Structure formats: structure tokens, C-alpha cells
Amino acid sequence: MSGMPTSSPPATDQLIRYGGEFAEVLIERASGCWLETADGRRILDFTSGQMCATLGHGHPAILDAMRDAGERVVHLFSGFLSRDVTELARELMAVLPEPLARAMFLSTGGEANEAALRLAKLHTGGHEVLAFAGSWHGMTAGAASSTYSAGRRGYGPALPGTMALPTPNAYRCPIAHCRERCDLTCLDAGMALADAQSVGAPAAVIAEPILSAGGIVPLPDGYMARLKQHCEDRGMLLILDEAQTALGRVGGIFAFEQHGTVPDILTLSKTLGGGLPLSATVTTDAIENDAAQKGFLHFTSHVSDPLPAAVGRAVLQTVLADDLPRRALELGGRLRAGLEELQRRHETIGDVRGQGLMLGVDLVSDRDTRAPAERYGSAVTERCLALGLNVNIVKFPGLGSVLRIAPPLTIAPEDVDLGLEILDQALGDCA
Ligand SMILES: Cc1ncc(COP(=O)(O)O)c(C=O)c1O
């Protein structure tokens, strides 16, 4: 846990800066929960890469699947199928409840949401789409139009019919109504506003069961069921985006199961490929049949590619065989207890929230006013990196300044403790 200099940063002068400045480390290799820099320093990865590598880096099951599929077939004409694709669909349906019955496999989360939105529009005949004000659904046009947490200014008009719903964050109630416990008033108020704006062409609501970029905000009890009812009342489909929450991270295979509500369309991405680009759009027979009859088209270069599908099978099989949801609950409990202990000692921690191994630490400059500690949040993540821990900060206006902590589900208990120790030091050093 010695201080880590940030010498020999990577050469960036020929790269486009797509998300602010790059981190000043050059990563050479990664294994399990650990990254190794070009100059031999080790960094504990508390974000599973970009929240994808839930099995850890270089998991043998993923490497074997890549090697094996690579020797058979990597890529095909998009109308051809391979056994890994049909088997991945079968294995996914075996763990999904009815009426979810059919899947298509794409590469990224944005693409899976794009396909979901196109299915919803074709099926309903509408084009109006609601998403949370703290949402992140991807960078392709439809997904980006329903992404409100960042990236809206400067790119021209969003798609017509896109509207925002208040994010049900009880710690930062969006309508200054609740404190600590959401009573769903923000949902009813948001739907009433959407009704007022509607031109009579409703299509879908797209939602994350735990908003991630929005500051790690789990949907409150009863919210998802009420949201589904609002959708049904208006002839809208409910699309759940489980990019980060599926495949074990929150203590079940899927987060929606904990809410007792089945979506009309489910999208999976990040965690499905365990670090490789693989995503899925899943829906019911009824919606698929209707869309097919209307000539549904979503033909991409890498739809149904065999190699990522083989990796997806390996990920799903490992999650089930190693009971990773249970592990996420156990280690998540250990991590949460440690974060709550830090909260007792550091005035700057206003709130600790999340589920399983997807936790958020809301940093404040004043516990009473809950004013977000934005500069402090950035300083803490930089200090953590210097001390050998990678944590991520989200700090968009209105969403607070929140550390996102989501290590691989395979993390060793002592590495959870080590990460907490480093965070403790960084919180103190930056105060
Ligand atoms: C909930 C959620 N949905 C969709 C996406 C977009 O996925 P991708 O970057 O793979 O397109 C993200 C990315 O962070 C996400 O967090």
C-alpha cells in the first residue's frame, strides 16, 4: 500500500480524448482483481474494468472459451447461426422467467438498448420514450437520447418524444418531498408530467434497476411494480437495462427478480461478456412475433457472432456453477459493513447505498445540507489510484459526488479489506 508515483504516463497525443483526460497509468496486464502497470506497480480494481469483468480479469473459463471458439469460428455472415448462439439463447431462457422467451445477441449495451427501443416502437406504433434524469443507456442515437446523466449538450436534437422521469433517490429527493424513504410520489408526478407532454404516441419506459451513472440508486421498494402498472395503463412497454446488475452482481442472476416484476424487454450487456463485447436484447414471443410480422430490422455486422456468444455461455455457466450471486451477497455485506464503518469516522461520507457488490459512497461537504463534495470526490479517486486502488467517481449536476465500487465477484475477502484500508487513508489524506 505504498504511494504510487505517476511517472511515465502513456503517450496520448495521437488519441482522441473521448471522456476527459486519460488516467496517467499504462496498464500492461491484468489478473483477477489486480492490474499491473508498465512500470510494475499493482492496482486493485474496484470497478471490474468498466463494470464488466465480474469474473475478474483473465478468468480461465473465459480464456478457454475464447481459445476454443477462436479455433472453430470467430465471425459469420449476420444471417448465419452457430451452436454457441442457439445454446446461449437456450441457457439464458432457462434462467429467465416467462414470458421472456427470445433473445438477439449484439455487441454493446448501447446497441442492445437501441434494438430494445426499435422493437418497442415497432410493436406499439408509438415513439415516446421515458427514462430517468440520472440514466445512462449508451452513446448510439436512440440510447443517447434516453441518457440524461451526461453528454446531451452540443450534439444537436435528441430524438423527438424522449422525456425524463425524476430519479427516485431518497437521499437526494428530486422533488424535495421525501427524506431517506421514497414514497413513489416522484414517479406519479413524473408520469403526470409525461402525460401532459405526450402527443399520444407512447412507446416505452427504459430503466436501470440500480442507476449506476446516476449515483448508485437502487429503485425503491414497490417502485418497479408501480412503474409497470403506469406502463400498462398507457400501452407502453417496460424495458429494463441490466447492463451492470445482471449475472450475479446484486445477489441474484437478475436484479428485476428481487422486485417481482418481469419487464417486456430486458437488455443485458457489460457483465454478460465478462469483459468482451457481448450484449443481449430479450423479449416475449408475442412482441417478437408482432415485430417480425412488421419486418423488424436490426442487422449489424456483429449480431450473432459466435466467439462472444461462446464467452457469454462460459460467463453464465461460471456464475451458476460457482454460485457467484451468493458470493456477491456475502462479500458485498463485508464491503458494505466496512464502508459504513468508514462513514462513522469520516464526516465526508453522507450515504452508503447499493446492493451486493454494487455499492455507492455519496460524498458530501456538509452532512446536514448534503451538498455534494465534488472536488473532494475527484481528489479521493486520484489519491486512491496513487495508493494502488481503482475506484470510480460519478459527479453530474444534481446527482451528487458518488464513488462507485463494484469489484469482481471473485474478489478475495482480504482484498476487500485492503481496498477499504486504502480508501480510508485516501479519505483522510484529502480531507
Ligand atoms: C446501465 C447502462 N446501460 C448501457 C450502457 C452502455 O453500454 P455500452 O457502453 O456497452 O454501449 C451503460 C454503460 O456504462 C450502462 O451503464
The ligand as a Gaussian input file, in Angstrom:
#p B3LYP/6-31G(d) Opt

LIG

0 1
 C      -26.822000       0.857000     -17.443000
 C      -26.035000       1.012000     -18.716000
 N      -26.641000       0.776000     -19.889000
 C      -25.986000       0.894000     -21.045000
 C      -24.680000       1.274000     -21.093000
 C      -23.983000       1.421000     -22.410000
 O      -23.219000       0.301000     -22.646000
 P      -22.056000       0.373000     -23.747000
 O      -21.069000       1.359000     -23.259000
 O      -21.541000      -1.045000     -23.768000
 O      -22.710000       0.761000     -25.027000
 C      -24.001000       1.532000     -19.907000
 C      -22.582000       1.937000     -19.930000
 O      -21.992000       2.349000     -18.998000
 C      -24.693000       1.396000     -18.684000
 O      -24.107000       1.645000     -17.511000

